[in-house]
């Protein structure tokens, strides 16, 4: 068993998590602090622009990446259509800051997960046709030496620790620049069209790092996140549109069904609705629940125990918050 990470939530969401044995991951553009998107992305784009104007052996790669961002309308990530979905956890087991921000002001629940058991959660992908229907993607899987079966195709959402502060952000920006150099290669190696096409294909990989770096003001949250990308391989409508503007062979890839997560929408917030996806987890991964410090009724533990047992979580332990928290 690994360390325990905690997901704070309200009682309604807690009931749904137990019934489905699944968490919700939210489009990271709809999280509480939209500045997260810009914290590493804006310095990255600014550095690309600066480097593209300076002499150097990768200036063509920088220019190609900037062209890819232009074709995909990605300079502002609020307009980009291949999002990252995020489920948030903390190392803090019973903290006032977490109860007040995420645990219904002390009236909610903190779910404690074995970090090793949710290190990589399997999430299904679907063919998404133009009329909105989803068809499960499948893959041939070996079930014995000579026997193969078609099974649902899944991809992993990974649990990783969040890094904080300008120093960590600058390291992420440097890593993204290095990725651009690897994809674009040195000046004179391949045509500019080739560099742009390769950059379009790989741009989604740059976005993967963004949810894992935050301003130092949030360091007290000691956060970990499961992240997963909306479109498999980054093949979104914006990618198709960008590829269609390029010569063959890239324009040949600007077609076909989208391969996506099952994105759903729940009411809430200034955007009216928030996109989310379902992350199934193994029952054994939920090892503890902590009831909020504002909940004092004598039947709370017995009721939560019944809920856990009813939904197959008989080995999950229950503890009451030890905080003297008043609301």
NORQUILIN-V697483 format. One record per pair of residues at least 6 apart in sequence whose ideal C-beta (glycine too) atoms are under 7 Angstrom apart, sorted by sequence separation. I is the first residue (numbers start at 1). J is the second residue. D is the distance in whole Angstrom. If there is no record, write none. Layout:
((I/J/D) (I/J/D))
//
This chain:
((17/23/6) (69/75/5) (73/79/5) (74/80/5) (92/98/5) (99/105/7) (128/134/6) (142/148/6) (143/149/5) (267/273/6) (268/274/5) (308/314/7) (52/59/6) (73/80/7) (99/106/5) (103/110/6) (141/148/7) (243/250/5) (244/251/6) (266/273/7) (28/36/7) (29/37/6) (51/59/7) (72/80/7) (90/98/6) (126/134/4) (127/135/4) (140/148/5) (141/149/6) (243/251/6) (265/273/4) (266/274/6) (308/316/5) (126/135/6) (265/274/7) (291/300/6) (52/62/4) (126/136/6) (127/137/6) (140/150/6) (141/151/5) (243/253/5) (244/254/4) (265/275/6) (266/276/6) (51/62/5) (52/63/5) (126/137/6) (184/195/5) (243/254/4) (124/136/6) (125/137/5) (138/150/4) (139/151/6) (263/275/5) (264/276/6) (138/151/6) (212/225/7) (264/277/7) (291/304/6) (305/318/6) (48/62/5) (52/66/6) (138/152/6) (139/153/4) (184/198/7) (211/225/6) (240/254/4) (263/277/6) (304/318/6) (138/153/6) (183/198/5) (184/199/6) (240/255/7) (262/277/6) (289/304/6) (7/23/7) (136/152/5) (137/153/4) (183/199/6) (211/227/5) (261/277/5) (262/278/7) (48/65/6) (49/66/7) (301/318/6) (48/66/6) (183/202/5) (208/227/7) (301/320/7) (208/229/7) (236/258/7) (235/258/7) (89/113/7) (235/259/6) (204/229/6) (179/205/7) (179/206/6) (231/258/6) (232/259/4) (286/313/6) (289/316/6) (124/152/5) (125/153/6) (231/259/6) (288/316/6) (293/321/4) (124/153/7) (125/154/7) (231/260/5) (283/312/5) (287/316/6) (288/317/5) (289/318/6) (290/319/5) (291/320/5) (292/321/6) (45/75/6) (124/154/5) (125/155/6) (176/206/5) (204/234/3) (230/260/6) (283/313/6) (286/316/5) (287/317/7) (291/321/6) (293/323/4) (123/154/6) (203/234/7) (230/261/6) (284/315/7) (288/319/7) (290/321/6) (294/325/6) (122/154/4) (123/155/6) (293/325/4) (176/209/7) (228/261/7) (230/263/6) (294/327/5) (122/156/6) (123/157/5) (175/209/7) (121/156/7) (41/77/6) (120/156/4) (121/157/5) (172/209/5) (120/158/5) (119/158/7) (200/239/6) (37/77/5) (119/159/5) (118/159/5) (172/213/5) (200/242/5) (200/243/6) (115/159/6) (169/213/5) (168/213/6) (197/243/7) (29/77/7) (29/78/6) (163/212/6) (197/246/5) (162/212/5) (163/213/5) (164/214/6) (196/246/6) (162/213/7) (165/216/4) (160/212/6) (162/214/6) (164/216/5) (193/246/6) (197/250/4) (226/279/6) (29/83/6) (164/218/6) (165/219/7) (193/247/6) (28/83/7) (31/86/7) (164/219/4) (27/83/5) (28/84/5) (27/85/6) (28/86/5) (26/85/6) (25/85/4) (26/86/6) (25/86/6) (162/223/4) (25/87/4) (162/224/7) (24/87/7) (161/224/5) (162/225/6) (23/87/5) (160/224/7) (159/224/6) (160/225/6) (159/226/5) (158/226/7) (157/226/5) (158/227/7) (157/227/6) (157/228/4) (155/228/7) (155/232/7) (7/88/7) (7/89/5) (6/89/6) (5/89/4) (6/90/5) (5/90/7) (5/91/6) (6/92/7) (6/93/6) (8/98/5) (8/99/7) (9/102/7) (11/104/7) (8/102/4) (9/103/7) (10/104/4) (17/111/7) (8/103/4) (14/109/4) (11/108/6) (10/108/5) (11/109/6) (9/108/6) (8/108/6) (9/109/6) (8/110/5) (6/110/5) (7/111/5) (6/111/7) (121/226/6) (123/228/6) (6/112/5) (7/113/7) (125/232/5) (4/112/5) (5/113/6) (118/226/7) (4/113/7) (4/114/6) (5/115/5) (4/115/7) (2/114/6) (3/115/5) (1/114/5) (2/115/4) (2/116/3) (1/116/6) (65/180/5) (62/180/6) (61/180/6) (65/184/6) (61/181/5) (64/184/5) (82/204/5) (137/259/6) (157/279/6) (58/181/5) (61/184/2) (84/207/6) (97/220/6) (60/184/7) (61/185/6) (84/208/7) (82/207/7) (86/211/5) (43/169/7) (47/173/6) (58/184/7) (84/210/7) (60/187/5) (84/211/5) (58/186/6) (59/187/6) (64/192/6) (68/196/6) (72/200/7) (129/257/6) (134/262/6) (40/169/5) (44/173/5) (57/186/5) (58/187/7) (67/196/5) (71/200/6) (74/203/7) (128/257/7) (39/169/6) (43/173/5) (47/177/6) (57/187/6) (92/222/6) (127/257/4) (128/258/4) (64/195/4) (68/199/4) (72/203/6) (90/221/6) (91/222/4) (25/157/7) (40/172/5) (44/176/5) (60/192/6) (64/196/5) (68/200/5) (90/222/5) (127/259/6) (128/260/5) (40/173/6) (90/223/6) (61/195/6) (65/199/5) (69/203/7) (89/223/7) (125/259/6) (126/260/6) (60/195/6) (64/199/5) (68/203/5) (88/223/6) (89/224/5) (125/260/7) (89/225/7) (125/261/6) (126/262/6) (88/225/6) (87/225/7) (123/261/6) (86/225/5) (87/226/4) (86/227/5) (85/227/7) (84/227/5) (85/228/5) (84/229/6) (85/230/7) (82/229/7) (83/230/5) (82/230/5) (82/231/5) (82/234/5) (82/236/4) (123/277/7) (81/236/5) (81/237/6) (82/238/7) (123/279/6) (81/238/5) (80/238/7) (121/279/5) (121/280/7) (121/281/6) (118/281/6) (73/238/6) (117/282/6) (72/238/5) (72/239/6) (117/284/6) (118/285/5) (117/285/4) (41/210/6) (40/210/6) (72/242/5) (71/242/4) (114/285/5) (113/285/5) (37/210/6) (40/213/5) (113/286/6) (114/287/5) (39/213/6) (68/242/7) (71/245/6) (113/287/7) (39/214/7) (111/286/6) (112/287/6) (39/215/6) (85/261/7) (112/288/3) (112/289/7) (36/214/6) (111/289/6) (112/290/7) (110/289/7) (109/289/6) (110/290/4) (109/291/6) (28/211/5) (109/292/7) (108/292/5) (107/292/5) (106/292/5) (106/293/5) (107/294/5) (104/292/7) (106/294/3) (107/295/6) (103/292/6) (105/294/7) (85/277/5) (87/279/6) (99/292/6) (99/293/6) (94/290/6) (93/290/7) (25/226/6) (25/228/7) (5/224/5) (106/325/5) (106/327/5) (105/327/5) (99/325/6) (94/321/5) (96/323/6) (94/322/6) (94/323/6) (96/325/6) (30/269/7) (30/271/6) (30/274/5) (30/275/7) (27/274/7) (26/274/6) (27/275/4) (26/276/5) (25/276/6) (24/276/5) (25/277/5) (24/278/6) (25/279/5) (22/278/5) (23/279/5) (22/279/6) (20/278/7) (22/280/5) (23/281/7) (21/280/6) (22/281/7) (21/281/6) (21/283/6) (4/287/6) (4/288/6) (18/307/6) (18/308/7) (15/307/7) (19/311/6) (18/311/4) (18/313/7))
//
